[in-house]
Amino acid sequence: GKEDNSELSTYLSMINKSDAALRELIRYFEQVDEDTIILFFGDHQPLLRTEFYEKIYGKPYVSFTAEELKSVYNVPYLIWSNYELNKEASPKETSICYLANIILIHVLTNTSIHVLICNWNEA
């Protein structure tokens, strides 16, 4: 029978729209003179049916390895800036709990503490 791929089509369409919006945002901030860091992350993976993942991995969900299950539930993040960042300060994988700390490390390693404190006091 014919498969219902509307869920996947909707997801891919929204990813395309999100990519376009992200591209527009980055193009804007590439032109800004002030040092800028932007953090992109999601709080969950898309709600796709188990059958979708079974088709990708070619086996039943119950036989997924720990690494395969991790890829289903892992949520990527992206840190962008209009100046060079210390790449070592951004681990490939982390908990959402640590993202604020990672951004702070980038700010502290690229800005003198004096400038950071002055800007904080002006706010």
TABEL-V427652 format. One line per field, one symbol per residue. psi: psi as a letter, one per 30 degrees, with the letter a starting at -180 (. if undefined). burial: 1 if it has 16 or more other ideal C-beta (glycine too) atoms within 10 Angstrom, else 0. A space follows every 10 residues. Layout:
psi->???
burial->???
This chain:
psi->lkkjgeeeee eeeeeeeeee eeeeeeeeff fkekkkkkkk llflllikle eeeeeefglk efgkleeeee fefkjllkkk lglkljfffj leklkfffee eeeeeeeeff kkeeeeeeee ff.
burial->0000000000 0000000000 0000000000 0000001000 0000000000 0010000000 0001000000 0000001010 1100100011 0000000000 0110111001 0000000000 000
